[in-house]
Amino acid sequence: MLHVDPISLATSAAPQLTAGATSTAATSAAVEVTAGAVPLAAEATPPPFSVTAVFTEARLDSWLAVGLVLAAGLYLYGVHRLRVRGDRWPVARTIFFLGPGLGGIASVTVSGLHAYDTALLSVHMVQHMALSMVSPIFLALGAPVTLALRTLPTGPRKRLLAVVHSRIARIYTFPLVAFAIFVVNPFALYFTDLYRYTLEHAWAHELVHAHFIMTGCVFFWPLLGLDPLPGRWPYPGRALLMLLSVPFHTVLGLTIMQSTTLFGGDWYPSLGLSWADPWEDQVLAGGILWAGGEFVSVTMLAVLVVQWMRHAEREARRIDRELDRQEARQRAAEAAG
């Protein structure tokens, strides 16, 4: 990003200019550069990072905040409709969806962390982890599609089923496709000029947040989600795919930590933050991605194993019931004979 200091510009003006003309030229040049430069510049220089700032810098006027409130309201309305007609909905699913699911998104986008996501790469990496690896998992465990299918009228329910079983949904939720998207996207973002562009434009930066959420949902929903999705792999295949995602975070985190160039070019040094060193912060960001990615992957692998065991138990009980029914029918036939 190009920054022009009006004082330096004024002092470098030609000697024959008058003081008034020099001041006018400097101001005009500064305005022109500001108008054509970065819309996020004013937002990218927050006060020194502190726990207090996480609360004092919070905002509730973003489109993402509105979307979170709307999603929470619709989910609670669906749960209410089920209870009114006497149906049961697991409390754990509601807690997962509203707490670490939507709440996790809000904690890194609506809270004061948003004021530092273009000033500190480490804060951006915390957002990356929460939006792409933590919140999507709990959104999937909340089973919102199942809730919608149980509460929507016949017409909307059929349309939702058509979307879930559409060709596009089958392609994007196919585990190998979802895995490729999940792995390739961070490299395409951080190792190209795209990341610098998202720092310079507020709309692109917000779009990246939504993209992180969608990428995480596409990857984790078929692996851990409870909703009915087409083409879902058996548990051994899911566990293998989860294992393959672990080295990816190690490679990406170590690459960021050992990089000899700053991500975003001169964006972070140009902010002139006296309380943060861009190089040290980049090393911290890589460490967050490395350690956090491995921790989440291993934890989710454990969750997948637990789901696998429960599925095996349910399948064993189902087989036992079927055998009992067959035995009862055989006894009835023998008695009748």
N, C-alpha and C positions, 0 to 999 in steps of 0.2 A: 504494500500500500504506500502511496506517495504522500508524505506529509510536508507541508510548506509552512515554515515559521514566519509569520508576518514581520517579526522584528528583524530576522536575518534578511528577509527579502527587502525590507526597507533600507537597511544599512548597505546592501549591495547595489542600490540604485545608482544611476549615473550622477556625478557630482553637480552637473549643471541643473538638475531638477530642484525645484523649490521644496521646502519642507512639506507644504500642503500637497503638492503633486506627488511627492514620494509616498506620503501616507495613503493617498488615494490609490496609487498604483498597487501598493502592497495589499491594501484591503480588497481591491478588485481581484487580484491574482489569488488571494486566499479563498475568496468566495467561489471563484471559478473552479479551483482544485477541489474544494469541499463539495461543490455541487456534483462534480463528475466522479468523485471518489467513493468512499465506503459509507453506506448508510449506518453501519454498525459502529462506526468510530466513536460516537458519543456514548454508546452503551458498553464499549469494550474496555473502559478504564474505571473499574469500580474501586471502592476503598479497599484497604488491606483485608485479605481473607480472614474471617473469624467465624466462630460458631454463631455469634450474635447476628452477623450479616446474613446468615442463611435464613433467618426469620425476618429481619428488617428489610431485606431486599426482595421479599416475596412479592409476586404479582398475581392478580386474578383476572386480568383483562385479555388474556391470550385466547386464541381459538381452541388451543389444546385444552385449556381449563374448561371451556364450555363443553367440549366433547367428552371430557371425563365426567362432568356432572350429568350430562345427558345419558351416558352409558350406565352410570350407577343408578340413575332414576329408572331407566327401562328395566334393568336387571331386578331391582327391588319390586317393581310393579309386577313383573312376571312371577316372582316368588309369592307375592301377595295373592295373585289370582289363583295359584295352585292351592294355597292354604284355604282360600275362601271356598273352593269346591271340595275340600277335604283331602287333597293329595299331599304327599310328603315330599319335601325337597331337602336334601342333606345340608345341615348348617355349615359343615366344613367347606362345601363348594361356595357358599355365599361369602364366607370369610376369606377364602383364597382369592376370589374374584375382586372383592372390594378392598381387601387389605393390601397384601403384597402385589396384587395385580394392578388395579387402578391406582391404589395408594402409592405403589412403587414408582409409577410414571409421574404422579404428581410431586413426589419427593425430590425429583431431579429436574423437573421442568417448570413447575409452578412456584416452588420454593426459591429462596435466594440464590441457590446454585446457578440458576439461569443467568444471573448477573456476571458470573465468572466463566461461563462455558466458552466464551470467545477470548478470554484473557488468560486462562490457564489450560494447557493441554491436559493436565491431570484431571481437572474437573470434567472436561469433555469425555475423558475415558471412563470416569465414574458413570456419567450419563450413558455412554455406549454400553457398558456392562448391564446397567439397570434396565435400559430400554430393549436391548436385544437378547439378553440371557436370563434375566430374573423375572421381570413382569410378564413376558409372554408365557412362561411356564405356568404361573399361577392363574393367568387368564384361561389357559387351556384346561387346568384342573377345575376351574369354575363351571365348565361345560355350558357356556351361554347358548350354543346352537341347540343343544338338547332342551334347554329351558324354553327357548323360542318355539321349538317344534311342539312342545307340550302345552303351550299357552296361546299360540296364534290361531286365528280362525282358519277354516279350510283353504280358502283362496291364498292368503299369504303363506300358509304352511307349504302348499304345493310349489309356490314360486321359490321359497327358500330351499326346498328339497331339490328343485331343478338347478339352482345355483350350486349347491353342494356337490351334486353329481354331474355337473357340467364338464365339458372337455377341458376347459381352462383350469378348473379346480383340480381335476385329476392330474394335469401336468404339473402344476405348481406344488401340489401336496405329495407328489411322488417323492419318496425319501431321497433318492439320488439327486434329483433336480433341486430339492430344497437344501440338501447338503452343499451342493455346488454354489448356490446363491449365497448361503450363509458364510462360506469360506472365501469366496472371491470378492464379495462386496467390500470388506474392510481394506483389502489391498488396492482395489480400484479407487477407493476414496482417499486413503492416506498417501499413496505413492504416485499420485497424479496432481495436476493443478486444480482438480475438483475440490479438494479440501480448502484451498485458499479461497476459491470462489464462494464456498459456503460461509467462510468467515466474513467476507465482504458484503454479502447480501442476506438480509434478515429472512426473506421468504425462503431462500435456499437452505438456510440454517434450520428453520422450522421444518422444512420438508425432509431434511436428513433425520430429524427426530422421529417423524412418522415412518420413515423408511426403516429405521432401526426396529421399531415395533413390529412392522409388517414382516420383516425378514425373520425376526425371532419367532413370530407366530407360525410362519410357513414351515420353519424347521422343527419347532418343538411340538406343535399341535399334532402331527401324525405320530410322533414318538411317545408323548406322554399324555396327550389330551384324552378326554372321556367322550367326546362327541363322535357320532357316526361319520366317518370319512371313508371315501372310496380308496381302494388300493392300499390299505394299511398293511404293513409288513408284520410278520409274526415277531414275537418277542426276541428271539435270538438275533434276527436281523437288525432290530432296533438297537439292541445292546451293542452290536458291532459298530453301527453307525455312530453311536454316542462315544465309543472308545476312539474312533477315528477323529473326532472333533477335538480331543484333548491336545494332541501335539500342535494343532493349528494355532491355538492361543499362545503356546510356548514360542513357536517360531515368530509370530507377529510381535509379541511383547519383547523378545530379545532383539529383534530387528530394530524396533523403535528405540530401545535402550542404547544400542550400539551404533545408531545412525550418526554420521558425521555432518549431516545437514539438518537444519531445523524444519520441522513440518510447518507448512504455511509460509515458507520463505521468511521475509523480514517482518511479518505481521506482528509477532510477539515482541521482538526487540523495539519495533516502532512505537509500541504503546508506552514505553518508558516507565514501566512499573519498578519503582525503587525497592519494593518489598518482595520481588520474585525474580529469579534467574531463569530465563527460558530454557537453558541447557539442563539445569538441574531438574526443572519441572518436566522436561521431556523424558528424562531417565525415570522419574517417578511415575509418569504416565505409562511407560512401557512395563514397569514393575506391577502396576495395578492391573493392567490387561493380562499379564502373564499369570500372576498369582490368583487373581480373581477368576480368570477363565478356567484354570485348572480346578479350583475349588468348586465352582458351579458345575462343571462337567462331571466331576467325580460324585458330587452330591446328587445330581440328577441321574447318574448311572445307578446309584443306590436306590433312588425312588423307582426307577424302572424295574430293578430287580424285585423290589417289594410288590409292584404291580404284577409282575410276572408270576410270583409265588401265589398271590391271591387269585389270579386267573387260573392257575393250575389247580388250586383248591376248589374253586367254583366248578371247573370242568370235571374234577373227580367226583364232586357231589352230584353233578348232573348225570354222569355215567352210572353212579350208584343208584340213583332214582330210576333211571331207565332199566337197569338190570332188575331192580325190585318189581317194576311194573311187568316186565316180561315174565318173571318168575310167578307173579300173581296170576297173570293170564294163563300160564301153563298149568298151574294148579287148578284154576277154575275149569279149564278144558278137561283135565284128568277127572275132576269130580263129576262133571257133566257126563263123561264117558262111562 
